[in-house]
Amino acid sequence: MANGSGEAAPSPAELPATEALSIGPAPTALGATTAFVADEVPAARRTLQVLRFLSAQRGPVAASTIATALGLPRSSTYKILAVLEEEGFVLHLPEARRFGLGVSAFELSSGYSRQTPLARLGAPLLATLVDRIGESAHLAILHGRDVLYLVDERAPHRPALVTEVGVRLPSHLTASGRAMLAALPPKQLRALFPDSTAFAHRTDAGPHSGPQDYGSLKRLLDDVRRRGYAEEDGDVVEGLVSVSVAVLDHTGWPAAAIAVTSPADAVAADRWPTIAHEIATSARELSRRIRGPMSDPDAREP
């Protein structure tokens, strides 16, 4: 096909990898635009598939592993990786012959965090949850050994809580923290709590002091995994109880936790499983939202 100067335009196979996969200015003619989209969208989709696959791995992987997992030709995989490496989204480790995520991918995730998507996506779900059960709810994330609260939705006629937005509390004392800790790999959990100095103490807790060593924490988290939800009764504030369920991302990592807190005399212990079921419904929906439509097999295009 000739271009505007009368010269023959190169085919995609003749273009360098960076040009064959790039998205240039859209042509003005409707027919040309349609052809452009048809050519470029599959390449864009394959590129995103490679990034998504790398983000789900625990470390760098070989190009052949990527190609096999995604069903891509090896030549196409190497071209995609070359472009991603040039743009900083992929890091090549030549000695190990492996590829991992690069600095540009980190910058994307930082931008995502700056837009507080968890809080934006979670706030309406918590408001609905509070309407359903009539108790206060909050959304938290892990921040080191602490939990950091992002959303605090108070129910009518319920007391103010210490879990205001921006507050940090020791994760092993809170229901939200326990729900997320229970979803961590054992090595990560041990790294967070290497010895007894990692466990915060409450001097006014009386009999409610929470786990104070790794063994007791591990037993508590085993119970959380068995039940499917975490609980705490007076470990943070005397007279208040909390129930929580973790929100998992596409790798199974605890991205956040939703918890409900109420006065101990208002909610009997035999109601905790029912409340946990309601929380789990909201947690699954938030998990689906943060994963995006591509996490739903029915939403994927062939």
C-alpha positions in Angstrom: 0.0 0.0 0.0 1.4 3.4 -0.9 1.7 6.2 1.6 1.1 10.0 0.9 4.6 10.4 -0.7 4.0 7.6 -3.2 6.4 5.2 -1.4 5.2 1.7 -0.4 4.4 1.5 3.3 6.2 -1.3 5.1 4.0 -4.2 6.4 3.8 -4.9 10.1 6.3 -7.8 9.7 8.9 -5.4 8.2 8.6 -2.9 11.0 10.9 -3.0 14.1 9.3 -4.5 17.2 8.8 -1.1 18.8 6.9 0.1 15.7 4.9 -3.0 15.1 3.5 -2.9 18.7 3.1 0.8 19.1 -0.2 2.7 19.1 0.2 5.7 16.8 -2.2 8.5 15.9 -5.6 7.2 14.7 -6.2 7.7 10.9 -9.0 10.1 10.1 -10.9 7.9 7.6 -13.4 5.6 9.2 -12.3 2.6 7.2 -8.7 3.2 8.0 -9.5 3.6 11.7 -11.4 0.3 11.8 -8.4 -1.5 10.2 -6.0 0.2 12.6 -8.0 -1.0 15.6 -8.3 -4.5 14.2 -4.5 -4.7 13.8 -3.4 -3.0 17.0 -5.9 -4.3 19.7 -4.7 -7.9 19.7 -1.1 -6.7 20.2 -2.2 -4.4 23.1 -4.2 -7.3 24.6 -1.2 -9.6 24.5 1.0 -6.9 26.0 -1.4 -6.5 28.9 -1.6 -10.2 29.3 2.2 -10.4 29.7 2.1 -7.6 32.3 -0.7 -9.3 34.2 1.1 -12.6 34.2 4.3 -11.0 35.5 2.4 -9.2 38.3 1.0 -12.5 39.5 4.4 -14.2 39.9 6.5 -14.2 43.1 9.7 -13.4 41.1 11.2 -13.1 37.6 10.4 -15.8 35.1 11.8 -17.1 31.8 10.3 -15.9 28.5 9.5 -19.5 27.6 7.4 -19.7 30.8 5.5 -16.6 29.8 4.9 -17.9 26.2 3.7 -21.3 27.4 1.4 -19.9 30.1 -0.3 -17.4 27.8 -0.2 -19.6 24.6 1.9 -17.0 22.7 4.4 -17.7 20.0 7.9 -17.3 21.4 8.9 -14.8 18.8 5.9 -12.6 19.7 6.7 -13.0 23.4 10.3 -11.8 22.9 9.1 -8.8 20.8 6.6 -7.8 23.5 9.2 -8.1 26.2 11.7 -6.0 24.2 9.2 -3.2 24.0 8.2 -3.4 27.6 11.9 -3.5 28.6 12.6 -0.4 26.5 9.7 1.5 28.2 10.8 0.4 31.7 7.8 -1.9 32.4 9.9 -5.0 32.3 13.4 -5.7 33.8 15.6 -8.2 32.1 18.0 -10.2 34.2 20.4 -11.5 31.6 22.4 -13.8 33.8 19.3 -15.6 35.1 17.6 -15.3 31.6 14.5 -14.1 33.3 12.1 -11.1 33.2 10.4 -9.3 36.0 8.4 -6.1 36.5 10.3 -2.8 36.0 10.2 0.7 37.5 7.5 1.9 35.2 5.2 -0.8 36.4 5.9 0.3 40.0 5.1 3.9 39.0 1.8 2.7 37.6 0.9 1.0 40.9 2.0 4.1 42.8 -0.4 6.2 40.7 -3.1 3.7 41.4 -2.5 4.0 45.1 -2.5 7.8 45.0 -6.0 7.7 43.6 -7.2 5.7 46.7 -9.2 3.3 44.6 -9.8 0.9 47.5 -11.5 3.7 49.4 -13.5 4.9 46.4 -14.6 1.3 45.5 -15.2 0.2 49.1 -17.1 3.2 50.6 -20.4 2.5 48.8 -20.2 -1.2 49.7 -19.6 -0.4 53.3 -22.6 2.0 53.4 -24.8 -0.8 52.0 -23.4 -3.2 54.5 -24.1 -0.9 57.4 -27.7 -0.4 56.1 -28.2 -4.2 56.0 -26.9 -5.1 59.5 -27.3 -1.8 61.4 -23.7 -1.9 62.8 -20.6 0.2 62.0 -18.1 -1.0 59.4 -14.6 -0.1 58.3 -12.1 -0.9 55.6 -8.4 -1.4 56.4 -5.2 -2.4 54.7 -2.0 -3.9 56.0 0.8 -1.4 56.5 3.8 -3.3 57.8 2.7 -4.9 61.1 -0.1 -2.4 61.5 -3.5 -1.9 59.9 -4.3 1.4 58.3 -8.0 2.4 58.1 -9.2 3.8 54.8 -13.0 4.0 55.3 -15.1 4.3 58.5 -18.9 4.0 58.1 -20.7 4.6 61.4 -24.2 3.1 61.9 -26.9 5.4 63.5 -27.0 5.4 67.3 -23.6 3.6 67.5 -20.6 5.1 69.4 -17.6 6.6 67.7 -14.8 4.2 67.1 -11.0 4.4 67.3 -10.9 3.2 63.6 -11.2 6.6 62.1 -9.7 7.2 58.6 -5.9 7.4 58.9 -5.6 5.6 62.2 -3.1 2.8 62.6 -3.4 -0.1 65.0 -1.4 -3.3 65.6 -2.6 -5.9 63.2 -2.5 -8.9 65.6 -4.9 -7.1 68.0 -7.6 -6.2 65.4 -10.1 -8.4 63.6 -9.2 -6.7 60.3 -5.5 -7.4 60.8 -6.1 -11.0 61.8 -8.2 -11.6 58.7 -5.4 -10.3 56.5 -2.6 -12.0 58.4 -4.4 -15.3 58.0 -4.2 -15.0 54.2 -0.4 -14.3 54.2 2.1 -17.1 53.3 3.8 -18.5 56.4 7.2 -17.0 55.5 5.7 -13.5 55.1 3.9 -13.9 58.4 7.1 -15.0 60.2 9.0 -12.0 58.6 6.5 -9.6 60.1 6.7 -11.2 63.6 10.2 -12.5 64.0 10.3 -12.4 67.8 8.3 -11.3 70.9 9.4 -7.6 70.4 7.1 -7.5 67.3 4.0 -7.8 69.5 2.5 -4.6 70.8 1.2 -4.7 74.4 -1.8 -3.0 75.8 -1.1 -2.1 79.4 -4.9 -1.5 80.1 -6.1 -4.6 78.3 -6.5 -6.8 81.4 -7.5 -10.3 80.3 -7.9 -9.1 76.7 -4.3 -8.7 75.5 -4.3 -10.6 72.2 -1.6 -12.9 71.1 1.8 -12.0 72.5 4.1 -14.5 70.8 4.3 -16.2 67.4 2.9 -19.5 68.6 -0.2 -18.1 70.0 -0.7 -15.9 66.9 -0.3 -18.9 64.6 -2.9 -20.8 66.5 -5.3 -17.9 66.4 -4.8 -17.5 62.6 -5.4 -21.2 62.2 -8.8 -20.7 63.8 -9.4 -17.7 61.4 -8.7 -19.8 58.4 -10.9 -22.7 59.7 -13.9 -20.3 60.3 -13.4 -18.1 57.3 -13.5 -14.9 59.3 -11.6 -13.2 62.1 -12.9 -11.8 65.4 -11.8 -9.9 68.4 -13.6 -9.2 71.7 -12.2 -6.3 73.7 -8.6 -6.6 72.4 -8.7 -3.1 71.0 -11.5 -1.3 73.1 -13.1 -2.9 76.1 -16.8 -3.6 75.5 -16.5 -3.6 71.7 -16.4 -6.7 69.4 -15.4 -6.9 65.8 -15.8 -9.5 63.0 -13.8 -9.3 59.7 -13.2 -10.9 56.4 -10.2 -10.4 54.0 -10.5 -8.9 50.5 -8.2 -10.9 48.2 -6.6 -9.6 45.0 -6.1 -11.7 41.8 -3.1 -13.5 43.3 -4.9 -14.4 46.5 -3.0 -11.7 48.5 -5.0 -9.8 51.1 -5.5 -6.4 49.6 -7.7 -5.2 52.4 -10.2 -6.3 55.0 -13.8 -5.3 55.8 -14.8 -5.4 59.5 -18.0 -4.7 61.5 -17.7 -3.4 65.1 -20.5 -3.2 67.6 -21.0 -3.0 71.4 -20.5 -6.4 73.0 -23.9 -6.3 74.6 -25.7 -5.5 71.3 -24.5 -8.5 69.3 -24.4 -12.0 70.9 -21.5 -14.3 69.9 -23.9 -16.6 68.1 -24.7 -13.8 65.6 -21.0 -13.5 64.6 -21.2 -16.1 61.8 -24.3 -14.4 60.3 -22.5 -11.1 60.4 -19.4 -12.7 58.9 -21.5 -14.0 56.0 -22.8 -10.5 55.3 -19.3 -9.1 55.4 -18.0 -11.9 53.1 -20.6 -10.9 50.5 -19.3 -7.3 50.5 -15.6 -8.6 50.5 -16.2 -10.7 47.5 -17.8 -7.8 45.6 -14.9 -5.5 46.5 -12.4 -8.2 45.4 -14.2 -8.5 42.1 -14.1 -4.7 41.6 -10.4 -4.3 42.3 -9.6 -7.2 40.0 -11.6 -5.7 37.2 -13.8 -7.3 34.6 -11.0 -9.5 33.2 -11.1 -11.5 36.5 -14.5 -12.7 35.5 -14.2 -15.6 33.0 -17.6 -14.8 31.5 -16.4 -11.2 30.8 -13.3 -12.3 28.8 -13.3 -12.0 25.1 -12.1 -15.0 23.1 
